[in-house]
Amino acid sequence: MLMKQLNTEIFEHYGKDFEKLNELLDARYCRLTNEDESRFKYHIEEIFEVKNFLKYYLIVGSDVPDKETLAKRLKTAVKNSAEKKYHGDEKNLNEIPTIDLQSQELIHNKPTLLKYWDEKRQLLDKDTDDAFWKKLCIERFKWIRQRVHHSYDKLTPKDFAEMSDHNRIYGPSKDDDPQREYNKEKFKNPHFDTIQKHKVFHEYAAGFTWLELFAKLDFEEFLDVFPILNNFKYLYDFIHAVKGRIKCLFLKIQSKRLLKSGYYFYMTILSNLTDVESLIISDADGCFANAYKYLVKGVCNYHDNGGSLKKLFLHKVFTCNGFYKIIRNFPDLQAIETYGSTLSSEACKAIGKVLSDNKYMKELDLSSTSYNDQMAKDIADGLMRAKMMEVLKLKNTPGLVNGISPMLYNLAFSPKIRFVDLSGCSVGGNANVIEALYKLIKISGSMEHLVLNNCGNLSNMSHEFFVALGENKTLLSLQMDTSTKYTSDFASKLGKACAMNAKKKGLLNTLSCKGGFDNSTFSYFVSSLYISEQDHEYMYGDSTSANKMSGEDLERKLHCNLIHLNIESSSIPFNGSIHELKRRLKPNWPDLVKIC
């Protein structure tokens, strides 16, 4: 249908004069006119509306067949099938294979690690030939092949492994398109996104090989069909082949299907793959409680056999009572992350105990996770003793009202906390959280990044918060993106705090205010970057002394350490380049500032 529509449109407007069409495309850098694109768009949308054959025949311009014609075509199709035995013959029809045979055929028809594994010698053929495994990855996985052949960037096995985990957890999206990623990195400032992705524990080392990538992807796809396959010999062979080659495992908890032994195979996997350092448990099918007994036995064996897990990720897991029996077997944990999960009261107490007892815990990410304020207090009690904690992410947990503030307050005394992300939480209208943020900025001597994107009306931030922001010595970046415009008072306080931070030799060089400014409030922000000694005395000294100041003490000077400033989606009308905007705002605006 698409080719029919395109050919018709081109022929009607350009006839057979292809030179004219080529000249047009050359002159417009291979871009059609707006009129042509609008017509093509209309016809494409029309094609998407085709829901039946009647509409199909009208689109392609063919006559609509009547019942007799359709009956004749059906008889011809049956006759051809019988003559050429497309579906067998009358005595032996080609039956659809059973589901276990289909799964076996699926495995055998693809390149797999088992084809190069010698079970008797316990050796893998070509294990040192990384070029061979790269070729096999490209041949086996279409999505890798597309990116290797069509991406502008040279992606590494580490990049592909992270993409695989990302797609399994969050699902594929338009942002995964290589062209989009290239455009984003080349034509936008990726600095802010890079900050938001900050983490301490990295699942894959820089030297991650193509063999390790193939082993991970092949084994995880095998586990997807294993409950249907029901062949433990394959499982044991696979475990022996991938042992020592998988550091991060995505373990999907699914129905036992054809397995007579039930969920026993999860115990087998965890008991043997003791080299796994990062475990992602996914329970999208809701089978965690059914598999719980074998998971507990598996992690106990994992620990007893010398396993040392560094990161535990719970994806869409509804935790049940007894969660501590699982997590206590990971004394070397450095990071806990959850997404789309529901934490029980017992699970939150277990996490709090791990935070309190485990001296290696550095990262806690409870984004998009369901738990209440009372449960959050159990986690906060653990954070009070987590002296190695560096990263806390609580993104998209609007259900927490009074549970965030005790977490932040306890973190303020942590000597190593560097990164806090509360994006999507109820901050703007919560006085307790605002006070806790003020204390965090005031007390902490290690905070480097604070992310408060889409946290409600931030205009309610207290005066004390901006005072603390101005004198903080360690904060590098502050992100306050919003869908509601800042007030002039907020913009002035924010600008003055940035200026005070620069004057007092602070390190704040990155500020993101996406969607917050309009022309008026941005002018207030810029004007507030000019401060005097009197302004400083009012903010950090004595108001009586400030009132007595005169002369040069009243002269306002620009103080700005900003290198990255994001005002994307703000209502600031201007024509021309970014440099012209900066000149229009203030002639002596620092050249180092990168406005996005």
C-alpha positions in Angstrom: 0.0 0.0 0.0 2.8 2.4 0.9 4.7 1.9 -2.4 1.4 2.3 -4.3 0.6 5.6 -2.6 4.2 6.9 -3.0 4.4 5.9 -6.7 1.0 7.5 -7.4 2.0 10.8 -5.7 5.3 11.1 -7.4 3.9 10.2 -10.8 1.0 12.7 -10.5 3.3 15.6 -9.5 6.5 14.9 -11.4 5.4 12.5 -14.1 8.3 10.5 -15.5 10.7 13.4 -15.3 13.0 11.9 -12.7 15.7 14.5 -13.5 13.4 17.2 -12.2 12.9 15.3 -9.0 16.6 14.7 -8.6 17.3 18.4 -9.1 14.8 19.3 -6.5 16.3 16.9 -4.0 19.8 18.1 -4.7 18.8 21.7 -4.2 17.1 20.9 -0.9 19.7 18.5 0.5 17.5 15.5 -0.2 14.5 17.1 1.5 11.1 17.2 -0.2 9.0 20.3 -0.2 6.6 20.9 2.7 3.7 20.3 0.4 5.1 16.9 -0.7 5.7 15.8 2.8 2.3 16.8 3.9 0.7 14.7 1.2 2.9 11.7 2.0 2.0 12.1 5.7 -1.7 12.2 4.9 -1.5 9.0 2.8 0.6 7.2 5.5 -1.9 8.1 8.2 -4.6 6.8 5.8 -2.8 3.5 5.5 -2.7 3.1 9.3 -6.5 3.3 9.3 -6.9 0.3 7.1 -8.6 -2.4 9.2 -10.2 -4.6 6.6 -9.7 -5.9 3.0 -12.4 -3.6 1.6 -10.4 -0.6 2.6 -7.2 -2.3 1.3 -8.5 -2.8 -2.2 -9.7 0.8 -2.3 -6.2 2.0 -1.3 -4.3 -0.1 -3.9 -6.8 0.8 -6.6 -8.0 -2.8 -7.3 -11.5 -4.1 -7.9 -13.2 -5.4 -4.8 -13.6 -9.2 -5.4 -17.1 -10.7 -4.9 -17.9 -13.9 -3.1 -17.5 -16.1 -6.2 -14.0 -14.8 -6.9 -12.9 -15.3 -3.3 -14.3 -18.8 -3.3 -12.4 -19.6 -6.5 -9.2 -18.2 -5.0 -9.7 -20.4 -1.9 -10.2 -23.5 -4.0 -7.1 -22.7 -6.1 -5.1 -22.3 -2.9 -6.2 -25.6 -1.5 -5.5 -27.3 -4.8 -1.9 -25.9 -4.9 -1.4 -26.9 -1.3 -2.4 -30.5 -2.0 -0.3 -30.8 -5.2 2.8 -29.3 -3.6 2.1 -30.9 -0.2 2.5 -27.6 1.7 0.7 -29.1 4.7 1.4 -32.8 4.1 -1.1 -35.1 2.5 -4.5 -36.5 3.5 -3.0 -39.3 5.6 -0.1 -37.4 7.2 -0.9 -33.8 7.8 1.9 -31.6 9.0 1.1 -31.2 12.6 2.3 -28.2 14.6 5.2 -29.4 16.8 4.7 -29.5 20.6 5.9 -26.5 22.5 9.0 -28.3 23.9 10.1 -29.4 20.4 9.6 -25.8 19.1 11.8 -24.5 21.9 14.5 -27.1 21.1 14.4 -26.2 17.4 14.7 -22.5 18.4 17.9 -23.2 20.3 19.4 -25.5 17.7 18.7 -23.1 14.8 20.7 -20.2 16.3 24.4 -19.8 17.1 24.8 -20.8 20.7 27.6 -21.3 23.2 26.8 -25.0 23.5 28.0 -25.6 19.9 31.5 -24.6 21.0 31.5 -26.2 24.4 33.2 -29.5 25.1 31.4 -31.0 28.1 33.9 -33.8 28.6 37.0 -31.6 28.6 35.1 -28.6 30.1 36.7 -26.4 27.5 35.3 -23.7 25.2 36.5 -23.6 21.6 37.9 -20.3 20.4 37.6 -18.8 23.9 40.5 -16.4 23.2 39.3 -15.3 19.7 37.3 -12.2 20.6 36.8 -11.3 16.9 35.0 -14.6 16.4 32.6 -13.9 19.2 32.0 -10.4 17.9 31.0 -11.9 14.5 28.8 -14.4 16.3 27.1 -11.6 18.3 26.3 -9.7 15.1 25.0 -12.8 13.4 22.9 -14.0 16.4 21.4 -10.7 17.6 19.7 -8.4 15.1 19.6 -5.4 17.4 23.4 -5.6 17.8 23.8 -6.0 14.1 21.8 -2.9 13.4 23.8 -0.8 15.8 27.2 -2.1 14.7 26.4 -1.4 11.0 24.3 1.8 11.3 25.4 3.6 14.5 27.6 6.6 14.3 29.4 5.7 17.5 31.7 2.7 18.1 29.8 0.8 20.7 31.6 -1.7 22.9 30.4 -5.0 24.4 29.9 -3.1 27.7 27.5 -0.8 25.9 25.5 -3.6 24.5 25.3 -5.4 27.8 23.9 -2.3 29.5 21.4 -1.9 26.6 20.2 -5.4 27.1 19.6 -4.9 30.8 17.9 -1.6 30.2 15.5 -3.0 27.6 14.6 -6.0 29.8 13.9 -3.7 32.8 12.4 -0.6 31.2 11.4 -1.9 27.8 12.6 -0.6 24.4 11.9 3.0 23.6 12.5 5.6 20.9 15.4 6.9 22.9 17.3 3.7 22.2 17.5 4.6 18.5 21.2 5.1 17.6 20.3 8.2 15.5 18.5 9.8 18.4 21.4 9.1 20.7 23.9 10.5 18.2 21.8 13.7 17.8 21.4 14.1 21.5 25.1 13.8 22.2 26.1 16.0 19.2 23.5 18.7 19.3 22.5 18.9 22.9 24.5 19.1 26.1 24.5 15.6 27.6 26.1 16.9 30.8 22.9 17.0 32.8 21.8 13.5 31.7 25.2 12.2 32.6 24.9 13.5 36.1 21.5 11.9 36.6 23.0 8.5 35.6 25.6 8.8 38.3 26.2 5.6 40.2 28.9 4.0 42.3 28.8 0.3 41.3 29.3 -0.5 37.6 28.1 -3.9 36.5 30.5 -4.2 33.6 34.2 -3.4 33.5 35.8 -1.4 30.6 37.5 -4.6 29.4 34.2 -6.5 29.0 34.6 -8.9 26.0 32.5 -10.0 23.1 32.7 -13.6 24.5 31.3 -12.4 27.9 28.5 -10.5 26.1 27.6 -13.5 24.0 27.6 -15.8 27.0 25.3 -13.4 29.0 22.8 -12.8 26.2 22.7 -16.5 25.1 22.2 -17.8 28.6 19.5 -15.3 29.4 17.6 -16.1 26.3 17.9 -19.8 27.1 16.5 -19.2 30.5 13.5 -17.5 28.9 12.5 -20.8 27.2 13.8 -23.3 29.7 10.5 -23.9 31.6 9.1 -25.0 28.2 12.2 -26.9 27.1 12.3 -29.0 30.3 15.8 -30.4 29.6 18.1 -30.2 32.6 21.1 -31.6 30.6 21.0 -28.4 28.5 20.8 -26.3 31.7 23.8 -28.0 33.3 25.8 -27.8 30.1 25.0 -24.1 29.8 25.9 -23.4 33.5 29.3 -25.1 33.0 29.9 -23.2 29.7 29.1 -19.7 31.1 30.6 -20.2 34.6 33.1 -17.4 35.3 31.9 -15.5 32.2 28.8 -13.8 33.6 29.2 -11.0 36.1 25.7 -9.6 35.9 22.7 -11.9 35.5 19.1 -11.0 34.7 17.0 -13.7 36.4 13.4 -13.7 35.3 11.1 -15.5 37.7 8.5 -17.2 35.5 5.9 -19.9 35.8 7.2 -23.5 36.0 5.3 -24.5 32.9 6.3 -28.0 32.0 8.8 -28.5 34.8 7.9 -31.4 37.1 10.5 -30.2 39.6 8.9 -26.8 39.8 11.2 -23.9 40.6 14.1 -26.1 41.6 16.2 -24.9 38.6 16.5 -21.4 40.2 18.3 -23.0 43.1 20.6 -24.9 40.6 21.5 -21.6 38.8 22.2 -19.6 42.0 24.2 -22.5 43.6 26.6 -22.8 40.7 27.1 -19.3 39.2 29.1 -18.0 42.2 31.0 -15.6 40.0 27.9 -13.4 39.5 28.5 -10.1 41.2 25.3 -8.3 40.2 21.9 -10.1 40.3 18.7 -8.7 38.7 15.6 -10.5 39.9 12.6 -9.8 37.7 9.1 -10.9 38.8 6.8 -9.4 36.1 4.8 -12.6 36.1 4.2 -12.5 39.9 5.8 -15.9 40.7 8.3 -14.7 43.3 6.3 -16.1 46.3 6.0 -19.5 44.5 9.7 -19.7 43.9 10.7 -18.2 47.2 11.8 -21.5 48.9 14.2 -22.4 46.1 15.5 -18.8 45.9 16.4 -18.9 49.6 18.2 -22.3 49.2 19.9 -21.0 46.1 21.3 -17.8 47.7 22.4 -19.8 50.8 24.3 -22.2 48.6 25.7 -19.2 46.6 27.1 -17.7 49.8 28.4 -21.1 51.1 30.1 -21.8 47.8 32.1 -18.5 47.9 29.8 -16.2 46.1 30.2 -12.4 46.8 27.3 -10.4 45.5 27.9 -6.7 45.1 24.5 -5.4 43.8 20.9 -6.7 44.1 18.3 -5.3 41.7 14.6 -6.1 42.4 12.5 -5.5 39.2 8.7 -5.6 39.7 9.1 -7.8 42.8 6.3 -8.0 45.4 8.4 -8.8 48.4 7.0 -11.3 50.8 7.7 -12.1 54.5 11.1 -13.7 54.8 13.0 -11.3 52.5 15.8 -11.0 55.1 16.5 -14.7 54.6 17.5 -13.8 51.1 19.4 -10.6 51.6 21.4 -11.7 54.6 23.4 -14.0 52.4 25.0 -11.0 50.7 27.3 -9.5 53.3 29.4 -7.7 50.6 26.6 -5.8 49.1 27.5 -2.3 47.8 24.3 -1.4 46.1 20.5 -2.1 46.3 18.2 -1.0 43.5 14.5 -1.5 43.0 12.1 -0.5 40.2 8.4 -1.1 39.9 8.5 -3.2 43.1 6.3 -3.3 46.1 8.2 -3.5 49.4 6.6 -5.1 52.5 7.2 -3.8 56.0 9.5 -6.8 56.6 11.5 -6.0 53.4 12.0 -2.4 54.5 13.2 -3.5 57.9 15.6 -6.0 56.2 17.0 -3.2 53.9 17.4 -1.0 57.0 19.3 -3.7 58.8 21.6 -4.3 55.8 22.3 -0.6 55.6 23.1 -0.6 59.3 25.2 -3.7 59.5 26.9 -3.8 56.1 30.0 -1.7 56.0 30.3 -1.7 52.2 26.9 -0.3 51.3 27.4 2.8 49.1 24.3 3.1 46.9 20.5 2.8 47.5 18.0 3.4 44.6 14.3 2.9 45.5 12.9 4.7 42.4 9.4 3.9 41.2 8.9 1.7 44.2 5.8 1.4 46.5 6.2 1.6 50.3 4.7 4.0 52.9 6.1 6.5 55.4 6.3 4.1 58.3 8.3 1.7 56.2 10.6 4.5 55.1 11.5 5.3 58.7 12.9 1.8 59.0 15.1 2.5 56.0 16.0 5.9 57.5 17.2 4.2 60.7 19.6 2.1 58.6 20.9 5.2 56.7 21.9 6.8 60.0 24.5 4.1 60.4 25.5 3.8 56.7 28.7 5.7 56.9 29.9 4.6 53.4 26.7 5.7 51.7 27.4 7.9 48.6 24.2 7.7 46.4 20.5 7.9 47.3 17.8 7.9 44.6 14.1 8.1 45.5 12.8 9.1 42.1 9.0 8.9 41.3 7.8 7.9 44.8 5.0 10.5 45.2 3.3 8.3 47.8 6.0 9.2 50.4 4.9 12.3 52.4 6.8 12.3 55.7 9.1 9.4 54.9 11.7 11.3 52.9 12.6 13.9 55.6 14.1 11.4 58.1 16.2 9.8 55.3 17.6 13.1 54.3 18.3 14.3 57.8 20.1 11.1 58.7 22.1 11.3 55.5 23.3 14.8 56.4 25.7 13.2 58.9 27.0 10.7 56.4 30.7 11.6 55.7 30.6 10.4 52.1 27.1 11.2 50.7 27.6 12.8 47.3 24.4 12.3 45.2 20.7 12.7 46.1 17.9 12.4 43.5 14.3 13.2 44.6 12.9 13.7 41.1 9.1 13.2 40.9 8.7 13.3 44.7 6.4 15.6 46.7 8.9 18.2 47.8 7.6 21.7 46.9 4.6 21.6 49.3 6.2 19.6 52.1 7.7 21.8 54.8 9.4 18.8 56.5 11.2 17.8 53.3 12.2 21.4 52.6 13.7 21.7 56.1 15.5 18.4 55.7 17.0 19.6 52.3 18.2 22.7 54.0 19.9 20.7 56.8 21.4 18.3 54.2 23.0 21.2 52.3 24.0 23.0 55.6 25.5 20.1 57.4 26.9 17.8 54.8 30.6 18.3 53.9 30.5 16.0 50.9 27.4 16.6 48.8 28.1 17.1 45.1 24.9 16.6 43.2 21.3 17.4 44.2 18.5 16.6 41.7 15.0 18.0 42.3 13.3 17.7 38.9 9.5 17.9 38.8 9.1 18.0 42.5 6.1 20.3 42.6 6.1 24.0 43.3 9.6 24.7 44.3 8.7 28.4 44.9 8.0 27.3 48.5 11.7 26.6 49.2 12.7 28.3 52.4 15.0 31.2 52.7 17.3 29.1 54.8 17.8 26.6 51.9 19.2 29.4 49.7 21.4 30.7 52.5 22.8 27.2 52.9 23.2 26.8 49.2 25.2 30.0 49.0 27.8 28.9 51.6 28.0 25.2 50.6 31.6 24.4 49.6 31.2 21.0 47.9 28.0 21.1 45.8 28.8 20.9 42.1 25.4 20.7 40.5 21.8 21.5 41.2 18.9 20.4 39.0 15.4 22.0 39.5 13.6 21.3 36.2 9.8 22.0 36.5 6.6 22.2 34.5 5.5 25.3 36.4 7.2 28.7 36.0 9.3 30.1 38.9 8.1 33.1 40.7 10.2 36.3 40.6 11.1 35.9 44.3 12.3 32.3 43.7 14.4 33.4 40.7 16.0 36.2 42.6 16.8 34.0 45.6 18.3 31.3 43.3 20.4 33.8 41.4 21.7 35.4 44.7 22.5 32.0 46.1 24.6 31.1 43.0 26.4 34.5 43.3 27.1 34.0 47.0 28.4 30.5 46.3 30.8 31.9 43.8 31.9 34.7 46.1 32.5 32.3 49.0 34.6 30.1 46.7 32.0 27.3 46.4 32.1 24.8 43.5 28.6 25.1 42.1 29.1 25.2 38.3 26.0 23.4 36.9 22.4 24.5 37.2 19.4 23.1 35.4 16.2 25.1 35.4 14.4 23.5 32.4 10.9 24.9 32.0 11.2 27.2 35.0 12.0 30.7 33.5 10.1 33.2 31.4 11.6 36.4 30.1 10.8 38.3 33.3 12.0 35.8 35.9 15.1 35.0 34.0 16.0 38.7 34.1 15.5 38.6 37.9 17.8 35.6 38.0 20.6 37.3 36.0 20.2 40.6 37.9 20.6 38.7 41.2 24.0 37.4 40.1 25.2 40.9 40.8 25.7 41.3 44.6 27.4 43.8 46.9 29.3 43.5 50.2 26.1 44.8 51.8 24.1 41.9 50.3 26.6 39.5 51.7 26.4 41.1 55.2 22.6 41.0 55.1 22.6 37.2 54.2 25.4 36.0 56.4 26.2 38.7 58.9 24.4 41.3 60.9 21.6 43.4 59.5 22.6 46.4 61.7 26.1 46.4 60.4 24.7 46.1 56.8 22.5 49.1 57.3 25.6 51.2 58.1 27.5 50.3 55.0 28.1 52.8 52.2 30.3 53.6 49.3 32.0 50.7 47.6 30.2 48.3 49.9 27.0 49.1 48.0 28.5 48.5 44.6 27.2 45.3 43.0 29.5 43.0 41.0 28.9 39.9 39.0 29.8 36.6 40.8 29.2 33.5 38.6 31.0 30.2 38.5 28.4 28.5 36.2 29.7 26.5 33.4 26.5 24.7 32.4 23.1 26.4 32.6 20.0 24.6 31.2 17.1 26.9 30.4 15.5 24.5 27.8 11.7 24.8 27.4 11.7 28.2 29.1 9.6 31.0 27.7 12.5 33.3 26.8 11.9 34.7 23.3 15.0 35.7 21.4 16.3 35.6 17.8 19.8 34.6 16.8 22.6 32.6 18.4 23.2 31.7 22.1 26.0 34.2 22.1 23.6 37.0 21.0 21.3 36.0 23.8 24.1 36.3 26.3 25.1 39.7 25.0 21.5 40.9 25.2 21.2 39.8 28.8 24.5 41.3 30.0 27.5 42.5 27.9 30.0 41.0 30.4 28.3 37.6 30.9 31.1 35.0 31.4 32.2 33.3 28.1 32.5 29.9 29.9 28.8 29.6 30.5 27.2 27.0 28.2 23.4 27.8 27.9 21.3 24.9 26.8 
